[in-house]
Amino acid sequence: MESVFSIPASLKVIGPSQPLLVRVGEDIQFTCSLSPKANARSMEVRWVRSHRYPAVYVYMAGEHLSAEQMAEYRGRTVLVTDAIGEGRLTLQIHDARTSDDGQYRCLFEKDGVYQENSLDLKVVGLGSSPRITLEGLSGGEMRLRCSSEGWFPQPWVQWTDTEGKTVPSLSEVLTQDSHELFQVEAFLLVTNSSALNVTCSISNPLLGEEKRATFSLSEPFFPRTCPWKVALAVVLPALALLLLGVSYAGWRVHQAKEREAKKTEKESGERNQMKKDKEMALKAKADLEAELEKRKKLYAADWRKALLYPDWRKEQFQLAPVTLNHKSFPQNSSDPERKETLREETQGLSLSNKQGDCNLIALDKEGFTSEKYYWEVDVEGTEEWTLGVYEEPTDSSGSCEGPQKKFRVLEKKGCDYRALECCLQDISLEERLQIENRPQKIVIFLDHEDSDISFYNMTDGTHIFSFTQTNFSGSLYPYFQRKSMELSPSAQY
């Protein structure tokens, strides 16, 4: 079924204007909404990262499509749809991880047309309080080690003295654990002093929050020195620095190799996971297609009882050989494709022209007396029309105003709809109709065998009305005009 509904360009998707800051372990909430407000129940709403597939979350026709979801978000997402009628949806992601950090896109899609909005998520981790330990004491010198873990993103580390002045670190070592949280170690080399009081501060650059620890070392820890000790105090630190530099360089090379090995292993795992996800998606698609085929077979076996699926219903009917009354359309059209379209018997019948008021549909055969037929009529932009069939008894004179003709039609006047079974002198059936979605195209099914005439709204695929249990005593002809029925005063409503 082809629907003419699409998302207009004036409809926008809005979301948070500032990046969302979420701490590790907390819940994430992404809220996207349509502006101006519009019902999104029948739309496809998709939250994605860099690619549309696989997705963070997919909502379609009231259901969550888990087959299209990225593995790392399965079991962690909940969609809040309390305000879906106003076009607002909130996606909750439980237990924020460092891997969730980055950009997301929220897409509202209908019939291949979509609008989107970007959202930035900043995942932050505030690590443990720093721990300062004394690493060694040699020749009147010592090294302090400040360590902490659980930070994200990479933290800032700073040593300060009692006056608040920055003291340069000897070195800093950053590593990441299996959850990609940073562990930091900062080393400070200190020398002989009457007193030592230093503070190690570690801060998160996004939160602007820091944790600190202070270490105090008094004079008794520093031995009295003599000249040869002073010489050793100069030489030994230099050798220690040299060994430390060599060790640090070797450690850096080892760390680089480990990172490369982990990266290769991670990429291989991601490729395998993507392959598994794709296989699962293909299997889910095959299962859906099999289920659809099964439902279609059940529908074909008992389609008369199912007042839905007009596209499937067409397979049980013949396309009626109907054409337009060309005199009702401009003859100087400059579009050759439009002229050709008007000559095709199987196209929808357009009502855009406002001239003429008699039957616009011509049947390229004698009236229907058997079998099953269907035809479509495009009523977009027409405020008043009458659409259906009329029955001409075999003994009728064929006059357009003949009193013997019996009409079974739908009628529209402004926003009011009704179903009529009538002659020009008498109404045998009249029923007011409530139609939620204004039809743009209507399909009529004529089942002469079951004496059934049914009307369907092709805009949303819903059943409008059926004339059933009728007895046809003559030939049936399609009928349409761009005004309501002209009934005698006794038959008017």
VOPAGU-2260 file (C-alpha; in pm, 1 decimal, decimal comma):
REM VOPAGU-2260
SITE   aa  ch    i         X         Y         Z
SITE  MET   A    0       0,0       0,0       0,0
SITE  GLU   A    1     140,4     335,0     -97,2
SITE  SER   A    2      58,9     615,0     149,9
SITE  VAL   A    3      79,9     982,5      67,4
SITE  PHE   A    4     163,5    1068,8     428,8
SITE  SER   A    5     511,2    1206,2     489,4
SITE  ILE   A    6     686,3    1426,7     738,8
SITE  PRO   A    7     651,7    1789,3     622,8
SITE  ALA   A    8     961,9    2000,7     605,1
SITE  SER   A    9     812,5    2238,9     862,9
SITE  LEU   A   10     807,9    1959,0    1121,8
SITE  LYS   A   11    1133,7    1957,8    1316,2
SITE  VAL   A   12    1291,5    1723,7    1567,5
SITE  ILE   A   13    1423,7    1899,0    1877,7
SITE  GLY   A   14    1633,0    1773,6    2166,0
SITE  PRO   A   15    1876,5    1898,1    2431,2
SITE  SER   A   16    2073,9    2200,1    2313,8
SITE  GLN   A   17    2363,2    2132,4    2553,1
SITE  PRO   A   18    2568,0    1813,0    2594,9
SITE  LEU   A   19    2429,0    1573,9    2854,9
SITE  LEU   A   20    2665,3    1502,1    3146,6
SITE  VAL   A   21    2608,7    1160,8    3307,3
SITE  ARG   A   22    2826,2     993,1    3567,8
SITE  VAL   A   23    2942,0     634,2    3520,7
SITE  GLY   A   24    2674,8     396,3    3653,6
SITE  GLU   A   25    2387,7     646,7    3636,4
SITE  ASP   A   26    2092,2     625,2    3395,4
SITE  ILE   A   27    2092,2     818,7    3066,3
SITE  GLN   A   28    1777,7     990,4    2939,7
SITE  PHE   A   29    1749,8    1108,9    2578,7
SITE  THR   A   30    1431,2    1307,2    2503,9
SITE  CYS   A   31    1336,3    1393,6    2144,1
SITE  SER   A   32    1014,8    1563,0    2033,8
SITE  LEU   A   33     844,6    1695,6    1722,4
SITE  SER   A   34     784,5    2066,9    1679,7
SITE  PRO   A   35     510,5    2157,4    1632,8
SITE  LYS   A   36     350,7    1872,0    1825,3
SITE  ALA   A   37     239,5    1576,8    1613,0
SITE  ASN   A   38     134,8    1217,2    1679,6
SITE  ALA   A   39     435,5     987,0    1630,7
SITE  ARG   A   40     257,9     659,4    1704,6
SITE  SER   A   41     266,0     544,2    1341,5
SITE  MET   A   42     620,3     670,0    1273,3
SITE  GLU   A   43     951,4     489,0    1295,2
SITE  VAL   A   44    1170,8     645,7    1565,9
SITE  ARG   A   45    1536,1     544,8    1574,7
SITE  TRP   A   46    1827,9     637,9    1804,1
SITE  VAL   A   47    2162,8     570,8    1639,5
SITE  ARG   A   48    2533,4     639,5    1678,7
SITE  SER   A   49    2752,1     683,7    1369,3
SITE  HIS   A   50    2544,1     449,9    1150,9
SITE  ARG   A   51    2172,2     383,3    1118,3
SITE  TYR   A   52    2232,9       7,9    1153,3
SITE  PRO   A   53    2276,2    -145,2    1397,9
SITE  ALA   A   54    2093,0     107,0    1616,8
SITE  VAL   A   55    2080,4     198,2    1983,8
SITE  TYR   A   56    1700,0     156,0    1979,8
SITE  VAL   A   57    1429,1     126,0    1712,6
SITE  TYR   A   58    1054,9     189,7    1766,1
SITE  MET   A   59     817,7      96,6    1485,0
SITE  ALA   A   60     437,8      61,3    1489,4
SITE  GLY   A   61     423,5      36,1    1868,1
SITE  GLU   A   62     698,9    -227,5    1895,1
SITE  HIS   A   63    1069,6    -242,3    1978,2
SITE  LEU   A   64    1272,9    -402,1    1696,8
SITE  SER   A   65    1532,8    -583,3    1906,8
SITE  ALA   A   66    1688,3    -751,1    1601,4
SITE  GLU   A   67    1825,9    -413,8    1486,9
SITE  GLN   A   68    1972,4    -319,4    1827,9
SITE  MET   A   69    2345,3    -302,1    1900,6
SITE  ALA   A   70    2459,7    -580,0    2132,1
SITE  GLU   A   71    2596,6    -344,1    2399,6
SITE  TYR   A   72    2253,2    -182,4    2450,5
SITE  ARG   A   73    2042,5    -496,9    2476,0
SITE  GLY   A   74    1878,2    -528,7    2816,0
SITE  ARG   A   75    1978,3    -172,2    2909,5
SITE  THR   A   76    1715,2      35,3    2725,0
SITE  VAL   A   77    1357,0     139,1    2804,6
SITE  LEU   A   78    1138,1     367,0    2588,6
SITE  VAL   A   79     895,9     603,0    2766,8
SITE  THR   A   80     598,4     667,7    2534,0
SITE  ASP   A   81     357,9     850,3    2769,1
SITE  ALA   A   82     364,8    1160,9    2544,8
SITE  ILE   A   83     393,0     989,1    2203,3
SITE  GLY   A   84      61,3    1147,4    2100,6
SITE  GLU   A   85     239,5    1484,7    2122,3
SITE  GLY   A   86     547,9    1354,7    1940,4
SITE  ARG   A   87     771,5    1330,4    2252,3
SITE  LEU   A   88     964,1    1012,6    2340,5
SITE  THR   A   89    1231,4     947,9    2602,3
SITE  LEU   A   90    1492,3     673,1    2571,1
SITE  GLN   A   91    1643,6     553,7    2898,8
SITE  ILE   A   92    1978,9     372,6    2900,0
SITE  HIS   A   93    2064,6     208,9    3230,8
SITE  ASP   A   94    2410,8     192,0    3390,4
SITE  ALA   A   95    2609,2     448,2    3186,7
SITE  ARG   A   96    2946,9     324,7    3059,8
SITE  THR   A   97    3247,4     502,7    2918,2
SITE  SER   A   98    3172,3     339,0    2582,0
SITE  ASP   A   99    2839,6     529,8    2575,9
SITE  ASP   A  100    3029,4     859,7    2549,4
SITE  GLY   A  101    2987,0    1040,5    2217,6
SITE  GLN   A  102    2727,6    1168,5    1970,3
SITE  TYR   A  103    2381,0    1022,7    1909,4
SITE  ARG   A  104    2112,9    1099,6    1652,2
SITE  CYS   A  105    1737,2    1082,5    1699,6
SITE  LEU   A  106    1541,0    1017,8    1375,1
SITE  PHE   A  107    1164,4    1034,8    1313,3
SITE  GLU   A  108    1084,2     858,4     986,9
SITE  LYS   A  109     769,4     794,2     781,8
SITE  ASP   A  110     764,4     637,1     432,3
SITE  GLY   A  111    1135,2     699,6     376,5
SITE  VAL   A  112    1114,5    1069,5     473,9
SITE  TYR   A  113    1273,7    1162,7     804,7
SITE  GLN   A  114    1389,2    1449,3    1023,9
SITE  GLU   A  115    1664,7    1418,3    1280,5
SITE  ASN   A  116    1841,8    1589,2    1569,7
SITE  SER   A  117    2188,7    1533,3    1715,4
SITE  LEU   A  118    2259,6    1481,4    2085,6
SITE  ASP   A  119    2596,6    1488,3    2261,9
SITE  LEU   A  120    2656,8    1268,2    2565,2
SITE  LYS   A  121    2949,8    1318,5    2798,1
SITE  VAL   A  122    3008,4    1027,2    3036,3
SITE  VAL   A  123    3217,0    1132,3    3336,7
SITE  GLY   A  124    3378,7     938,0    3615,3
SITE  LEU   A  125    3491,7    1091,2    3947,2
SITE  GLY   A  126    3763,3     865,5    4075,6
SITE  SER   A  127    3882,0     768,4    4422,0
SITE  SER   A  128    4056,0    1002,0    4665,1
SITE  PRO   A  129    4431,7    1019,2    4597,5
SITE  ARG   A  130    4669,5     807,1    4804,4
SITE  ILE   A  131    5022,5     940,9    4871,4
SITE  THR   A  132    5291,9     693,1    4969,4
SITE  LEU   A  133    5662,9     723,0    5038,0
SITE  GLU   A  134    5844,7     524,0    4771,9
SITE  GLY   A  135    6203,4     550,4    4891,6
SITE  LEU   A  136    6467,5     738,8    5090,1
SITE  SER   A  137    6821,5     754,1    4957,9
SITE  GLY   A  138    7098,6    1005,4    5003,6
SITE  GLY   A  139    6871,5    1267,4    5151,8
SITE  GLU   A  140    6613,9    1230,3    4871,5
SITE  MET   A  141    6281,9    1055,4    4847,2
SITE  ARG   A  142    6006,2     997,1    4598,5
SITE  LEU   A  143    5636,5    1040,7    4663,3
SITE  ARG   A  144    5376,3     845,4    4470,6
SITE  CYS   A  145    5018,7     980,7    4425,5
SITE  SER   A  146    4772,4     726,0    4284,3
SITE  SER   A  147    4399,0     710,8    4212,0
SITE  GLU   A  148    4161,0     518,8    3982,6
SITE  GLY   A  149    3809,7     534,5    3833,4
SITE  TRP   A  150    3842,5     860,1    3631,0
SITE  PHE   A  151    3689,0     948,3    3294,6
SITE  PRO   A  152    3786,3    1123,8    3076,3
SITE  GLN   A  153    4162,1    1159,6    3137,7
SITE  PRO   A  154    4206,1    1358,6    3462,7
SITE  TRP   A  155    4437,1    1646,4    3545,1
SITE  VAL   A  156    4705,9    1587,3    3812,3
SITE  GLN   A  157    4888,2    1861,4    4002,1
SITE  TRP   A  158    5130,5    1886,9    4296,1
SITE  THR   A  159    5130,2    2206,8    4506,2
SITE  ASP   A  160    5338,3    2323,2    4803,6
SITE  THR   A  161    5227,4    2495,9    5124,1
SITE  GLU   A  162    5201,2    2829,4    4941,0
SITE  GLY   A  163    4981,2    2684,2    4668,5
SITE  LYS   A  164    5253,2    2699,5    4404,8
SITE  THR   A  165    5269,0    2422,0    4145,2
SITE  VAL   A  166    5547,6    2170,2    4189,5
SITE  PRO   A  167    5640,5    1986,8    3864,3
SITE  SER   A  168    5590,1    1610,6    3869,1
SITE  LEU   A  169    5882,2    1381,4    3808,3
SITE  SER   A  170    5661,8    1165,6    3586,3
SITE  GLU   A  171    5300,8    1060,2    3531,9
SITE  VAL   A  172    5166,1     722,0    3427,0
SITE  LEU   A  173    4813,3     678,5    3286,6
SITE  THR   A  174    4649,9     340,9    3226,0
SITE  GLN   A  175    4295,2     223,0    3157,7
SITE  ASP   A  176    4119,0     -76,2    3309,4
SITE  SER   A  177    3876,1    -314,9    3137,3
SITE  HIS   A  178    3597,9     -54,6    3170,1
SITE  GLU   A  179    3819,1     213,8    3005,6
SITE  LEU   A  180    3839,8     408,3    3334,6
SITE  PHE   A  181    4170,6     587,8    3388,3
SITE  GLN   A  182    4419,3     499,9    3660,5
SITE  VAL   A  183    4676,0     769,7    3731,4
SITE  GLU   A  184    5012,0     764,4    3909,4
SITE  ALA   A  185    5212,9    1083,8    3963,8
SITE  PHE   A  186    5563,9    1084,9    4112,0
SITE  LEU   A  187    5733,6    1372,6    4292,5
SITE  LEU   A  188    6103,5    1381,8    4376,8
SITE  VAL   A  189    6174,1    1583,0    4693,4
SITE  THR   A  190    6502,7    1679,2    4860,0
SITE  ASN   A  191    6629,3    1761,9    5210,0
SITE  SER   A  192    6421,4    2025,1    5383,5
SITE  SER   A  193    6336,6    2127,9    5736,2
SITE  ALA   A  194    5975,9    2040,5    5663,8
SITE  LEU   A  195    5779,0    1907,7    5370,3
SITE  ASN   A  196    5407,8    1963,7    5308,2
SITE  VAL   A  197    5273,0    1887,4    4961,0
SITE  THR   A  198    4925,2    1833,0    4818,4
SITE  CYS   A  199    4829,0    1606,8    4526,4
SITE  SER   A  200    4514,2    1721,0    4342,0
SITE  ILE   A  201    4333,0    1516,3    4075,5
SITE  SER   A  202    4038,5    1676,6    3890,3
SITE  ASN   A  203    3783,2    1589,3    3622,6
SITE  PRO   A  204    3805,0    1848,4    3338,0
SITE  LEU   A  205    3431,4    1822,2    3253,5
SITE  LEU   A  206    3283,9    1827,5    3603,9
SITE  GLY   A  207    3531,0    2081,4    3743,8
SITE  GLU   A  208    3546,1    1869,0    4060,1
SITE  GLU   A  209    3866,3    1751,4    4221,0
SITE  LYS   A  210    3991,0    1525,0    4496,9
SITE  ARG   A  211    4307,2    1593,8    4691,9
SITE  ALA   A  212    4538,8    1450,6    4954,7
SITE  THR   A  213    4815,1    1613,3    5159,5
SITE  PHE   A  214    5141,6    1458,0    5275,6
SITE  SER   A  215    5359,9    1601,3    5552,6
SITE  LEU   A  216    5719,6    1495,8    5623,5
SITE  SER   A  217    5913,3    1656,0    5912,4
SITE  GLU   A  218    6291,8    1712,5    5960,4
SITE  PRO   A  219    6384,6    1388,9    6150,4
SITE  PHE   A  220    6331,3    1192,5    5832,7
SITE  PHE   A  221    6620,0    1382,7    5668,4
SITE  PRO   A  222    6968,3    1278,5    5801,7
SITE  ARG   A  223    7250,4    1527,2    5853,3
SITE  THR   A  224    7477,7    1529,6    5551,6
SITE  CYS   A  225    7851,8    1543,6    5505,7
SITE  PRO   A  226    8048,2    1634,7    5189,1
SITE  TRP   A  227    8080,6    1281,5    5054,2
SITE  LYS   A  228    7714,2    1225,8    5120,3
SITE  VAL   A  229    7641,7    1540,3    4927,4
SITE  ALA   A  230    7842,4    1399,5    4635,8
SITE  LEU   A  231    7650,4    1075,4    4654,4
SITE  ALA   A  232    7332,1    1273,4    4675,6
SITE  VAL   A  233    7417,9    1427,0    4340,1
SITE  VAL   A  234    7544,1    1112,7    4164,4
SITE  LEU   A  235    7293,6     858,0    4287,6
SITE  PRO   A  236    6983,4    1055,4    4182,3
SITE  ALA   A  237    7138,1    1103,1    3839,5
SITE  LEU   A  238    7194,6     728,2    3806,7
SITE  ALA   A  239    6847,7     663,2    3939,5
SITE  LEU   A  240    6700,0     903,2    3686,1
SITE  LEU   A  241    6896,4     734,9    3407,1
SITE  LEU   A  242    6775,1     389,2    3511,8
SITE  LEU   A  243    6426,3     524,9    3554,3
SITE  GLY   A  244    6438,0     674,5    3206,0
SITE  VAL   A  245    6555,2     346,4    3052,7
SITE  SER   A  246    6291,4     152,8    3245,5
SITE  TYR   A  247    6024,1     403,0    3152,2
SITE  ALA   A  248    6116,8     384,9    2782,4
SITE  GLY   A  249    6102,9       4,2    2794,5
SITE  TRP   A  250    5770,7      19,6    2976,6
SITE  ARG   A  251    5629,8     259,4    2713,9
SITE  VAL   A  252    5732,3      21,8    2433,6
SITE  HIS   A  253    5572,6    -269,5    2618,2
SITE  GLN   A  254    5255,0     -69,2    2681,5
SITE  ALA   A  255    5236,4      31,6    2314,8
SITE  LYS   A  256    5261,0    -333,5    2207,8
SITE  GLU   A  257    4992,4    -431,7    2458,4
SITE  ARG   A  258    4762,8    -152,6    2338,9
SITE  GLU   A  259    4809,4    -259,0    1977,3
SITE  ALA   A  260    4735,5    -623,0    2067,2
SITE  LYS   A  261    4422,5    -518,6    2260,0
SITE  LYS   A  262    4312,5    -296,0    1972,1
SITE  THR   A  263    4352,1    -582,4    1723,4
SITE  GLU   A  264    4164,0    -818,8    1954,2
SITE  LYS   A  265    3885,7    -561,6    2006,4
SITE  GLU   A  266    3846,6    -496,2    1633,1
SITE  SER   A  267    3829,4    -870,9    1566,5
SITE  GLY   A  268    3564,9    -909,4    1836,5
SITE  GLU   A  269    3363,4    -620,5    1693,6
SITE  ARG   A  270    3377,0    -771,9    1344,4
SITE  ASN   A  271    3259,4   -1107,5    1478,4
SITE  GLN   A  272    2981,9    -939,4    1676,3
SITE  MET   A  273    2869,1    -739,3    1371,9
SITE  LYS   A  274    2863,1   -1061,1    1169,6
SITE  LYS   A  275    2650,5   -1231,6    1435,7
SITE  ASP   A  276    2417,8    -929,8    1456,9
SITE  LYS   A  277    2378,0    -928,4    1079,5
SITE  GLU   A  278    2299,9   -1300,2    1074,8
SITE  MET   A  279    2042,7   -1250,7    1351,0
SITE  ALA   A  280    1886,9    -960,6    1163,1
SITE  LEU   A  281    1864,6   -1163,4     841,7
SITE  LYS   A  282    1706,0   -1451,0    1032,1
SITE  ALA   A  283    1457,6   -1213,2    1193,8
SITE  LYS   A  284    1375,8   -1068,4     851,9
SITE  ALA   A  285    1323,3   -1417,0     708,9
SITE  ASP   A  286    1099,0   -1506,8    1002,1
SITE  LEU   A  287     896,0   -1188,5     949,7
SITE  GLU   A  288     859,5   -1260,6     578,8
SITE  ALA   A  289     750,9   -1618,7     654,4
SITE  GLU   A  290     497,9   -1493,0     908,5
SITE  LEU   A  291     369,4   -1236,5     658,9
SITE  GLU   A  292     330,8   -1506,5     392,2
SITE  LYS   A  293     148,9   -1727,3     641,8
SITE  ARG   A  294     -89,9   -1445,3     731,5
SITE  LYS   A  295    -142,2   -1368,0     365,5
SITE  LYS   A  296    -239,9   -1730,0     295,5
SITE  LEU   A  297    -484,4   -1724,7     586,3
SITE  TYR   A  298    -625,4   -1397,7     454,8
SITE  ALA   A  299    -663,0   -1540,8     102,8
SITE  ALA   A  300    -850,4   -1838,4     245,6
SITE  ASP   A  301   -1110,4   -1623,1     419,3
SITE  TRP   A  302   -1065,1   -1267,3     288,4
SITE  ARG   A  303   -1436,9   -1187,2     287,4
SITE  LYS   A  304   -1443,3   -1175,2     668,7
SITE  ALA   A  305   -1138,3    -949,3     702,2
SITE  LEU   A  306   -1225,3    -582,7     654,9
SITE  LEU   A  307    -861,0    -478,8     618,7
SITE  TYR   A  308    -554,5    -510,4     394,0
SITE  PRO   A  309    -700,8    -353,1      76,4
SITE  ASP   A  310    -377,8    -422,6    -115,9
SITE  TRP   A  311    -413,2    -797,1     -47,1
SITE  ARG   A  312    -784,6    -775,5    -123,7
SITE  LYS   A  313    -706,1    -649,2    -475,3
SITE  GLU   A  314    -554,7    -989,2    -558,7
SITE  GLN   A  315    -904,4   -1141,0    -534,5
SITE  PHE   A  316   -1057,7    -885,4    -777,7
SITE  GLN   A  317   -1008,0    -773,0   -1138,1
SITE  LEU   A  318    -904,9    -416,5   -1217,0
SITE  ALA   A  319   -1211,7    -251,8   -1366,3
SITE  PRO   A  320   -1167,7    -106,5   -1719,6
SITE  VAL   A  321   -1262,1     251,1   -1627,7
SITE  THR   A  322   -1144,8     582,2   -1772,2
SITE  LEU   A  323   -1198,9     950,1   -1705,7
SITE  ASN   A  324   -1437,0    1182,8   -1881,2
SITE  HIS   A  325   -1162,5    1378,7   -2065,3
SITE  LYS   A  326   -1394,2    1671,1   -2130,4
SITE  SER   A  327   -1372,4    1751,7   -1761,5
SITE  PHE   A  328    -999,7    1825,3   -1785,1
SITE  PRO   A  329    -797,0    2102,8   -1956,5
SITE  GLN   A  330    -701,9    2017,6   -2312,5
SITE  ASN   A  331    -394,1    2245,4   -2335,8
SITE  SER   A  332    -187,9    2065,7   -2072,2
SITE  SER   A  333     182,6    2113,3   -2144,4
SITE  ASP   A  334     283,8    1796,0   -1958,5
SITE  PRO   A  335     287,5    1501,2   -2206,6
SITE  GLU   A  336     323,3    1257,1   -1918,1
SITE  ARG   A  337       1,3    1392,9   -1763,4
SITE  LYS   A  338    -182,4    1344,5   -2095,7
SITE  GLU   A  339     -56,0     988,3   -2116,3
SITE  THR   A  340    -157,4     921,6   -1756,7
SITE  LEU   A  341    -512,8    1038,4   -1829,6
SITE  ARG   A  342    -537,4     781,2   -2108,3
SITE  GLU   A  343    -428,6     487,2   -1893,4
SITE  GLU   A  344    -724,2     284,0   -1776,8
SITE  THR   A  345    -559,3     153,5   -1461,6
SITE  GLN   A  346    -459,4     486,7   -1302,7
SITE  GLY   A  347    -636,8     657,7   -1006,9
SITE  LEU   A  348    -901,5     905,5   -1120,3
SITE  SER   A  349    -806,4    1265,0   -1039,1
SITE  LEU   A  350   -1062,2    1525,8    -933,0
SITE  SER   A  351    -851,8    1838,1    -939,2
SITE  ASN   A  352   -1056,5    2007,7   -1214,9
SITE  LYS   A  353   -1358,6    2203,0   -1099,8
SITE  GLN   A  354   -1561,9    2200,5   -1423,5
SITE  GLY   A  355   -1861,8    1980,9   -1492,7
SITE  ASP   A  356   -2101,7    1814,1   -1252,3
SITE  CYS   A  357   -2212,4    1483,7   -1413,2
SITE  ASN   A  358   -2063,6    1132,8   -1389,8
SITE  LEU   A  359   -1687,9    1156,1   -1453,7
SITE  ILE   A  360   -1620,0     784,2   -1477,7
SITE  ALA   A  361   -1673,1     590,0   -1799,3
SITE  LEU   A  362   -1686,2     209,8   -1803,9
SITE  ASP   A  363   -1523,2      60,4   -2114,8
SITE  LYS   A  364   -1767,7    -230,3   -2130,4
SITE  GLU   A  365   -2129,1    -310,7   -2062,5
SITE  GLY   A  366   -2238,4    -273,9   -1700,9
SITE  PHE   A  367   -2113,2    -514,9   -1433,5
SITE  THR   A  368   -2343,6    -819,8   -1411,2
SITE  SER   A  369   -2106,3   -1077,4   -1261,5
SITE  GLU   A  370   -1756,4   -1139,5   -1119,5
SITE  LYS   A  371   -1550,5    -911,9    -891,4
SITE  TYR   A  372   -1393,3    -574,1    -984,8
SITE  TYR   A  373   -1217,0    -284,5    -815,1
SITE  TRP   A  374   -1112,4      70,3    -914,0
SITE  GLU   A  375    -950,3     366,4    -736,0
SITE  VAL   A  376   -1046,7     734,6    -729,3
SITE  ASP   A  377    -818,9    1019,8    -619,3
SITE  VAL   A  378   -1028,0    1268,2    -415,8
SITE  GLU   A  379    -743,7    1481,6    -279,3
SITE  GLY   A  380    -832,0    1850,3    -242,5
SITE  THR   A  381   -1201,9    1798,7    -325,8
SITE  GLU   A  382   -1440,5    1937,5     -64,6
SITE  GLU   A  383   -1764,6    1791,4    -206,8
SITE  TRP   A  384   -1812,0    1466,5    -396,0
SITE  THR   A  385   -2030,5    1159,9    -443,6
SITE  LEU   A  386   -1861,5     826,2    -519,9
SITE  GLY   A  387   -1985,8     469,9    -568,7
SITE  VAL   A  388   -2205,3     277,0    -815,8
SITE  TYR   A  389   -2548,3     303,5    -964,9
SITE  GLU   A  390   -2771,9      20,6   -1078,4
SITE  GLU   A  391   -2964,4      42,7   -1403,1
SITE  PRO   A  392   -3240,2    -219,8   -1432,5
SITE  THR   A  393   -3249,7    -415,7   -1755,4
SITE  ASP   A  394   -3580,5    -252,2   -1850,9
SITE  SER   A  395   -3450,0     103,1   -1790,9
SITE  SER   A  396   -3449,8     355,9   -2067,9
SITE  GLY   A  397   -3092,8     456,8   -1977,1
SITE  SER   A  398   -3177,6     818,5   -1905,8
SITE  CYS   A  399   -2928,1     997,4   -1672,1
SITE  GLU   A  400   -3218,4    1124,9   -1463,7
SITE  GLY   A  401   -3423,1     804,2   -1487,8
SITE  PRO   A  402   -3616,7     738,4   -1168,3
SITE  GLN   A  403   -3540,1     366,3   -1188,2
SITE  LYS   A  404   -3166,1     412,6   -1122,0
SITE  LYS   A  405   -3052,9     306,8    -774,6
SITE  PHE   A  406   -2742,0     460,9    -620,8
SITE  ARG   A  407   -2514,8     310,0    -356,6
SITE  VAL   A  408   -2261,5     581,6    -279,7
SITE  LEU   A  409   -2045,6     761,5     -27,8
SITE  GLU   A  410   -2103,5    1135,8      -8,8
SITE  LYS   A  411   -1880,0    1414,2     131,4
SITE  LYS   A  412   -1984,5    1770,5     205,3
SITE  GLY   A  413   -1714,7    1970,0     379,7
SITE  CYS   A  414   -1614,0    1757,9     681,8
SITE  ASP   A  415   -1932,2    1544,3     684,4
SITE  TYR   A  416   -1952,0    1196,7     532,7
SITE  ARG   A  417   -2249,9     966,1     485,2
SITE  ALA   A  418   -2338,2     643,7     306,6
SITE  LEU   A  419   -2653,4     648,2      87,7
SITE  GLU   A  420   -2861,3     382,7     -83,9
SITE  CYS   A  421   -3124,0     573,3    -277,8
SITE  CYS   A  422   -3314,8     658,6    -590,0
SITE  LEU   A  423   -3362,9    1017,9    -686,2
SITE  GLN   A  424   -3706,9    1003,3    -522,8
SITE  ASP   A  425   -3639,3     792,5    -216,0
SITE  ILE   A  426   -3363,8     708,9      37,0
SITE  SER   A  427   -3366,2     344,4     148,1
SITE  LEU   A  428   -3048,3     365,3     360,6
SITE  GLU   A  429   -2863,5     657,6     513,9
SITE  GLU   A  430   -2578,0     634,2     762,3
SITE  ARG   A  431   -2351,9     908,3     897,1
SITE  LEU   A  432   -1984,5     810,8     895,6
SITE  GLN   A  433   -1701,9     908,3    1127,8
SITE  ILE   A  434   -1371,8     910,5     934,8
SITE  GLU   A  435   -1061,3    1004,0    1134,3
SITE  ASN   A  436    -807,7    1035,3     851,6
SITE  ARG   A  437    -937,9    1234,0     557,2
SITE  PRO   A  438    -917,2    1010,7     248,7
SITE  GLN   A  439    -690,9    1119,9     -36,2
SITE  LYS   A  440    -763,7     812,0    -245,5
SITE  ILE   A  441   -1053,3     565,7    -218,5
SITE  VAL   A  442   -1073,9     212,2    -362,3
SITE  ILE   A  443   -1412,6      56,2    -441,3
SITE  PHE   A  444   -1454,1    -324,8    -441,5
SITE  LEU   A  445   -1758,6    -463,0    -625,9
SITE  ASP   A  446   -1831,8    -830,2    -554,1
SITE  HIS   A  447   -2130,0    -916,0    -772,6
SITE  GLU   A  448   -2129,5   -1277,9    -654,1
SITE  ASP   A  449   -2174,2   -1182,4    -286,2
SITE  SER   A  450   -2379,5    -866,2    -358,1
SITE  ASP   A  451   -2119,6    -656,5    -173,6
SITE  ILE   A  452   -1989,2    -305,0    -240,4
SITE  SER   A  453   -1701,7    -196,3      -9,4
SITE  PHE   A  454   -1508,6     131,6      20,7
SITE  TYR   A  455   -1153,9     161,0     162,3
SITE  ASN   A  456    -942,9     463,2     257,8
SITE  MET   A  457    -609,1     406,2      81,0
SITE  THR   A  458    -448,7     684,1     288,1
SITE  ASP   A  459    -430,2     460,2     595,2
SITE  GLY   A  460    -566,3     127,6     462,8
SITE  THR   A  461    -883,9     136,5     675,0
SITE  HIS   A  462   -1229,2       9,1     583,5
SITE  ILE   A  463   -1488,2     289,1     544,5
SITE  PHE   A  464   -1821,5     123,7     466,1
SITE  SER   A  465   -1983,1    -174,3     291,6
SITE  PHE   A  466   -2322,6    -219,1     126,6
SITE  THR   A  467   -2400,8    -585,1     199,0
SITE  GLN   A  468   -2697,2    -817,1     154,0
SITE  THR   A  469   -2813,5    -617,0    -144,1
SITE  ASN   A  470   -2995,6    -767,4    -439,1
SITE  PHE   A  471   -2876,9    -654,1    -782,0
SITE  SER   A  472   -3151,8    -663,6   -1043,8
SITE  GLY   A  473   -2968,3    -491,7   -1325,9
SITE  SER   A  474   -2630,1    -375,0   -1453,8
SITE  LEU   A  475   -2395,0    -181,5   -1223,4
SITE  TYR   A  476   -2186,5     117,5   -1331,1
SITE  PRO   A  477   -1919,1     318,1   -1148,4
SITE  TYR   A  478   -2032,8     665,3   -1045,6
SITE  PHE   A  479   -1857,1     985,1    -940,5
SITE  GLN   A  480   -1938,3    1354,9    -944,6
SITE  ARG   A  481   -1789,7    1660,9    -769,6
SITE  LYS   A  482   -2102,4    1749,6    -574,9
SITE  SER   A  483   -2352,2    1583,2    -344,0
SITE  MET   A  484   -2659,1    1392,1    -458,3
SITE  GLU   A  485   -2937,7    1603,0    -609,6
SITE  LEU   A  486   -3231,5    1432,1    -446,7
SITE  SER   A  487   -3595,2    1538,8    -458,3
SITE  PRO   A  488   -3710,2    1748,9    -155,8
SITE  SER   A  489   -3875,5    1445,5       0,7
SITE  ALA   A  490   -3546,1    1256,0      -6,2
SITE  GLN   A  491   -3317,0    1535,8     121,5
SITE  TYR   A  492   -3162,4    1532,7     465,0
